[in-house]
Each structure stands twice: as C-alpha cells, then as structure tokens.
C-alpha cells in the first residue's frame, strides 16, 4: 500500500540535503520526499543518474518531469518510496482525474472550453459528454492500455458494461433502434438523440489513445450493422440487432479484398442463387476486415448476376477467418475471411438485389464521418501532449517552448485540428437536418473531402509531433509513447473507408456533377 498522510514525515529542504550519498539517498519531487536508497540499483536509468550532485539530496522535479510521465509516481511500487513532504509547500502537479475537462489550451473542442459558446451543442450533449468521459476514464481506459499491449480482444466485461448503458446502440447513430432504450442511465432520451450526441461518444472513446483497441471495441458493428438497420428485413432486424447491441454477438463489414479496396466494383466475391431461388451460394475472400476474426455476422459485398448485392452471412460451415498482423494491435481482430460455397438464405439480402452499390455508398458516408470524429479528437490529444511537453522540457537551458520553430509547428497543429473540428460540426449539422437518402445524395462528396483533409492533417501533425518529442517520439514507452503510437498507426485512418486520393477525386467529381451549365467565366 502507498504510505498514508499519517505516516509521512514533515521535512525541510535542509533535512533532505543531508541524505545525498550512496547508502543514504533522498530526493524531492514536487514537494514530496522520496527515499531512493534501496531503489537506486533498480532504477532503469542506472544508479549514477540518481547519485548526480544535482539530484541526490536536491529538488529533482525538473529532472524527473523531463524524463518521466506523472503517472509513474502514481504506481504503487513508487508511491511506497515517499517518506515525507516539504513543510509549508503544496504539490503543483496532479494525475489523471476521471471525467475531468482539461485546462490545457486547445485540448478540448471549443464547445467544452470555459468561456466559449456553440450553436450546435445543447445541455443534453454536455450531460452525455460528462457521463461518457467518466465511463471511459474509469472502465475503458485501463482495458485499452492493457489490450493494446497484449493484443487480446477487448474485455467482454467492458463490452457488457457498455451494453448496460446502451453505448453500442448509440454508437450506430440516431434511429428507430434506440426506441424504448434507456440511454446512459436516462441522460438523453431516444427521441432527442442526434448526430451530435453520437459525435460526443466517438470523440470521448477516442481519448484512450489506443488505435487498435479503438477498432477492436466493436468498430465492426458501427460500420457493419447500419446496412442491417437500414436495409434488412423486419425478421432479420428483429433477430440480429438485439444480439449485436447487447454485446452478445459481433458483426463486421466485409467489403475489401486483396483484389479490390477502394474500387468496390472490382470485387471478386460472388453470390449465385440455388436452382430453387431460396439461397445464395457465397464464394470468395475478404481482407483487412476489422473485427472479422471474432465476428459472428459478416455484412458482405458480393457480385451477383444483376450487379452488386450486399448479403448478411452468418459464421458457420464454409466461413473461416485468420488474423492479419498490421501496424496496430491485434486487439482489433483484423482478419482474412474465406467464404467457401457458403449457403445463405435469400432473406439475408440487405437492400434490393443488384442495388448494393447504394447500400454501400450510403453506409460509407456514416463510416467516413465516424472516422473523422475520431481523427479530430486524436489530433487534439496530440496537441495536448505537445503543449505539455514543450512547457516542461528544457533545452539549451530554456523551456522548449521558447524555440520559435517549435511554436510554429504547434501553431500549424492547432490550426489543423480546429479547422477539422469546425468543418466536422458543420457536416454534422447537415446530417441532423437531412434524411438518410438526402445524406447519400448531398453529403457523399463533402464527407469524402472532409475525411481526406482530416487524415492529411493528422499525418502532418504526427510528423510534427515526432520532431517535437525527438527520440522519445519513436520510443514505445515513456514520455513519448502516445506520440510513437499515433505516428505508427496514423495511416490507418488515411486508408480505411477509402484512400485519400480516391476520396478527394470523389469529392471533386461530385462537385463537377453539380456544376450549372450556365456557369462561365
């Protein structure tokens, strides 16, 4: 157990200074006194660092925070080393407090920042944000850090706790599937839940800073379930939707293949009807399928005689999945999926036969929008990390923030994340005021352009953050671990849901299609 306040000694700096040698070594960190005598030989950086004249018996606050994250001091094995505190002084630094709003400039979107206003967010959005942040910090964050590292799928206990407050249901957006549900213990009513509420949830959960885990936390349902909700038969919805939203069964979207990624019409997986017309026989492979390794249901894009059709395939005979190792953690369940003459009832068809392209394109809008919500929040987290680092790190005898080149990089990072968030909120407002079909008609181009811009901005921010953190930015542990992780996994957002170049071209083609014939220079 960590030492209690009753056990701690009231000390002066002169008291500490007397303990400055091998065999008797104390230091002060943030007005707290630690006895490192027995710990020094276990110190990962070696004993010599602690025996330096500027450290032994001295205030080592600046040296400590130049090398370690505050969370190190909160670990039980290091809390035990504290023997006292400096009389008359108060600690300046505090650790992570569940549910707290960050006071670091630009660490939060403006609608959450003190003194700022928004035309989009209402009191129900603020209540939901507070509840989801507390839930994330206390329940999701610890599991995220552990699973991202060991590669195991997200804890089923976490999945179940999310189901209990209907987070899975809310993450798939507004709609009839929310009717009759108690959302986050009644904080928001189903009939008032809108896309800004959904945005709040996605952005809060992204704060875990674990990209693979974020996808493993049933991202497959976010992109794989909407086609069922919007195009499935009443019988299919009645059976599948409750299972998935309760966290008892898992679903994924299976579109991409080794043969075709962004080129949806180039897919080779086929579905042919049996002679009696009652079943599809699905044959082919899918690759890079998020959650595919542990999915029970697959929303599959297939070539059929009359074009392109989307079919819900259940795991069973003829369905095999194997994990794919990628740049992020295997906790995401990324898989290679094989369908070998899988017999599927025709009733599992999602949308009209041959009309699968509309099913997929309308689904892509929501998928890409979700990815932008996460990208914007992740960029903001990196901005916060960088602002903290340049304020505490000293170089050439001065804080890193005193370097103009560093301030210039952070200025660009702030400008990018604020512009992404503003554009995102504008698009979200349009979504709130359009039907599903209107969104498919009017927002495919704008959302494609927004995702392209967001992921390009994210990659620039990742590069700048590594330069700011230096060697720590390429080290998987310690001060720069979130920077290293972000830089290593950032390209996922630029590829998943459509490559940047493809999306940019889509956005411009949509714009050109709407050009009036009378428009001339």
Residue pairs with C-beta under 8 A, 6 or more apart in sequence:
1 76
1 80
2 76
2 79
2 80
2 82
3 79
3 80
3 82
3 83
8 82
8 83
8 84
8 85
9 33
9 83
9 84
9 85
10 84
10 85
10 87
11 33
11 84
11 85
11 86
11 87
12 86
12 87
13 28
13 59
13 86
16 26
16 27
16 28
16 33
16 57
16 58
16 86
17 57
17 58
18 57
19 25
19 26
19 35
19 37
19 56
19 57
20 26
20 56
20 57
20 58
21 51
21 56
21 57
22 40
22 47
22 51
23 37
24 37
25 35
25 36
25 37
25 40
25 50
25 51
25 56
25 57
26 33
26 34
26 35
26 36
26 37
26 56
26 57
26 83
27 33
27 34
27 36
27 50
27 55
27 56
27 57
27 58
27 59
27 60
28 34
28 58
28 59
28 60
28 61
28 86
29 59
29 60
29 61
29 64
29 73
30 61
30 73
30 91
30 92
30 93
31 85
31 86
31 89
31 90
31 91
31 92
32 73
32 82
32 84
32 85
32 86
32 91
33 82
33 83
33 84
33 85
33 86
34 78
34 81
34 82
34 83
35 81
35 83
36 43
36 50
36 81
39 81
40 47
40 50
40 51
41 47
43 49
43 50
45 67
49 55
50 56
54 60
54 63
55 63
62 392
62 394
65 93
65 392
66 392
66 393
66 394
67 478
67 479
68 478
68 479
69 478
69 479
70 93
70 94
70 95
71 95
71 96
72 78
73 79
73 95
74 95
85 91
96 137
98 133
98 134
98 137
98 138
99 130
99 133
99 134
99 137
99 138
100 133
101 108
101 112
101 114
102 108
102 384
103 114
104 384
104 387
104 388
105 387
106 380
106 383
106 384
106 387
106 414
106 417
106 418
107 380
107 381
107 383
107 384
107 387
108 380
109 203
109 376
109 380
109 421
110 116
110 118
110 418
110 421
111 117
111 118
111 120
111 121
111 125
112 129
118 425
120 196
120 425
120 428
120 429
121 196
124 187
124 188
124 189
124 192
124 197
125 196
125 197
125 200
127 187
127 188
128 184
128 187
128 188
128 197
128 200
128 201
129 200
129 204
131 184
131 185
131 187
132 167
132 184
132 200
132 201
132 204
132 205
133 204
133 207
135 161
135 165
135 167
135 184
136 204
136 205
136 207
136 208
139 158
139 161
140 158
140 162
140 205
140 208
140 217
141 207
141 208
143 154
143 155
143 158
143 213
144 154
144 208
144 209
144 210
144 213
144 214
144 217
145 208
145 210
147 153
147 154
147 155
147 210
147 213
147 216
147 329
147 331
148 210
148 211
148 212
148 213
148 328
148 329
148 331
148 485
149 329
150 331
151 329
151 330
151 331
152 331
153 216
153 294
153 331
153 333
154 213
154 216
154 217
154 218
154 331
156 247
158 217
159 168
159 217
159 218
159 247
160 247
162 168
162 217
162 247
163 245
163 246
163 247
165 182
165 183
165 184
165 185
166 178
166 181
166 182
166 183
166 184
166 245
167 184
167 201
168 218
168 221
168 244
168 245
168 246
168 247
169 177
169 178
169 181
169 183
169 245
170 178
170 183
170 184
170 193
170 197
170 198
170 201
171 198
171 201
171 202
171 218
171 221
171 222
172 221
172 222
172 225
172 226
172 229
172 245
173 195
173 198
173 226
173 366
174 193
174 194
174 195
174 197
174 198
175 229
176 229
177 229
177 241
177 245
178 190
178 193
179 190
179 191
180 190
181 190
183 189
183 190
183 193
188 197
194 432
195 428
195 431
195 432
196 425
196 428
196 432
198 373
199 373
199 424
199 425
199 428
202 370
202 373
202 374
202 377
203 373
203 374
203 376
203 377
204 377
205 214
205 217
206 214
206 373
206 374
206 377
206 378
206 381
207 377
207 381
208 214
209 378
209 381
209 482
209 485
209 486
210 329
210 331
210 485
211 328
211 329
211 378
211 485
211 486
211 489
211 492
212 328
212 329
212 330
212 331
212 332
212 489
213 329
213 331
213 332
214 374
215 290
215 291
215 328
215 332
215 333
215 334
215 492
216 291
216 329
216 331
216 332
216 333
218 247
218 250
218 291
219 290
219 291
219 332
220 250
220 251
220 252
220 253
220 289
220 290
220 291
220 292
220 295
220 333
221 244
221 250
221 251
221 252
221 291
222 367
222 370
223 252
223 253
223 290
223 363
223 366
223 367
223 370
224 251
224 252
224 253
224 254
224 291
224 295
224 297
224 298
224 299
225 240
225 241
225 244
225 245
225 251
225 299
226 363
226 366
227 253
227 299
227 310
227 312
227 350
227 351
227 359
227 360
227 363
228 236
228 237
228 240
228 241
228 251
228 299
228 312
228 350
229 237
229 241
230 359
230 362
230 363
230 436
231 310
231 350
231 351
231 359
232 240
232 312
232 350
233 347
235 347
236 312
236 347
236 348
236 350
240 249
240 251
240 297
240 312
243 249
243 296
244 250
244 251
244 297
249 296
249 297
250 291
250 294
250 295
250 296
250 297
251 291
251 295
251 296
251 297
251 298
251 299
252 289
252 290
252 291
252 292
252 295
252 297
252 298
252 299
252 335
253 289
253 290
253 299
253 363
253 367
254 286
254 289
254 292
254 298
254 299
254 300
254 301
254 313
254 337
255 264
255 267
255 286
255 300
255 301
255 360
256 286
256 287
256 288
256 289
257 267
257 268
257 269
257 284
257 285
257 286
257 287
258 285
258 287
259 266
259 267
259 268
260 266
260 267
260 268
261 288
261 495
261 499
262 498
262 499
262 502
264 301
264 308
264 357
264 360
265 308
265 357
267 284
267 301
267 302
267 303
267 308
268 284
268 285
268 303
269 282
269 283
269 284
269 285
269 286
269 300
269 301
269 302
269 303
269 339
270 282
270 283
270 284
270 302
270 303
270 304
271 280
271 281
271 282
271 283
271 300
271 302
271 303
271 304
271 309
271 311
271 344
272 280
272 281
272 283
272 304
272 305
273 279
273 280
273 281
273 305
273 346
274 280
274 281
274 343
277 346
278 345
278 346
279 343
279 344
279 345
279 346
280 302
280 311
280 343
280 344
280 345
280 346
280 348
280 349
281 341
281 342
281 343
281 344
282 300
282 302
282 311
282 313
282 339
282 341
282 342
282 344
283 339
283 340
283 341
283 342
284 302
284 339
285 336
285 337
285 338
285 339
286 292
286 298
286 300
286 336
286 337
286 339
287 324
287 336
287 337
288 324
288 326
288 334
288 496
289 295
289 298
289 321
289 334
289 335
289 336
289 337
290 332
290 333
290 334
290 496
291 332
291 333
291 335
292 298
292 321
292 333
292 334
292 335
292 336
292 337
293 321
293 322
293 323
293 333
293 334
293 335
294 333
295 315
295 321
295 333
295 335
296 314
296 315
297 312
297 313
297 314
297 315
298 312
298 313
298 314
298 315
298 319
298 337
299 310
299 312
299 350
300 310
300 311
300 312
300 313
300 339
301 308
301 309
301 310
301 356
301 360
302 308
302 309
302 310
302 311
302 356
303 309
304 353
304 354
304 356
306 353
306 354
307 354
307 355
307 356
307 357
308 354
308 356
308 357
308 360
309 349
309 351
309 353
309 354
309 355
309 356
310 349
310 350
310 351
310 356
310 359
310 360
311 344
311 348
311 349
311 350
312 344
312 348
312 349
312 350
313 319
313 339
313 342
313 344
313 348
314 344
314 348
315 321
316 342
317 342
317 343
318 339
318 340
318 341
318 342
318 343
319 337
319 338
319 339
319 340
319 342
320 337
320 338
320 340
321 335
321 336
321 337
321 338
322 335
322 336
323 330
323 333
323 334
323 335
323 336
324 334
324 335
324 336
326 332
326 334
326 492
327 488
327 489
327 491
327 492
328 488
328 489
328 492
350 356
350 359
351 358
351 359
358 440
361 440
361 444
362 436
362 437
362 439
362 440
364 444
364 497
364 498
365 439
365 440
365 443
365 444
365 447
367 497
368 447
368 448
368 450
368 451
368 497
368 498
368 503
369 424
369 427
369 428
369 431
369 447
369 450
369 451
371 451
371 454
371 455
371 493
371 496
371 497
372 420
372 424
372 427
372 447
372 450
372 451
372 454
373 424
374 493
375 420
375 451
375 454
375 455
375 457
375 458
375 493
376 417
376 420
376 421
376 424
376 454
378 458
378 486
379 413
379 416
379 417
379 420
379 454
379 457
379 458
379 461
380 417
380 421
381 482
381 486
382 413
382 461
382 462
382 465
382 482
382 483
382 486
383 410
383 413
383 414
383 417
383 461
385 465
385 482
385 483
386 409
386 410
386 413
386 464
386 465
386 468
386 469
386 483
387 410
389 400
389 468
389 469
389 479
389 480
390 399
390 400
390 401
390 406
390 410
390 468
391 399
391 400
391 401
392 399
393 399
393 400
394 400
395 403
400 406
400 468
401 407
406 468
409 464
409 467
409 468
410 464
410 468
412 460
412 464
413 460
413 461
413 464
413 465
416 457
416 460
416 461
417 457
417 461
419 453
419 457
420 450
420 453
420 454
420 457
423 450
423 453
424 450
424 454
427 443
427 446
427 447
427 450
430 439
430 442
430 443
430 446
431 439
431 443
434 442
434 443
444 506
444 510
445 506
445 507
445 508
445 509
445 510
445 511
446 507
448 498
448 503
448 504
448 506
448 507
448 510
449 503
449 504
449 507
449 508
451 497
451 498
451 500
451 503
452 500
452 503
452 504
452 507
454 493
455 490
455 493
455 494
455 500
456 494
456 500
458 490
458 493
458 494
459 490
459 491
459 494
462 483
462 486
462 487
462 490
463 487
465 473
465 483
465 486
465 487
466 473
466 474
466 483
466 484
466 487
467 473
469 479
469 480
469 483
470 480
471 480
472 478
472 479
472 480
472 483
472 484
473 480
473 483
473 484
473 487
474 480
474 484
474 487
475 481
475 484
476 484
476 485
494 500
498 506
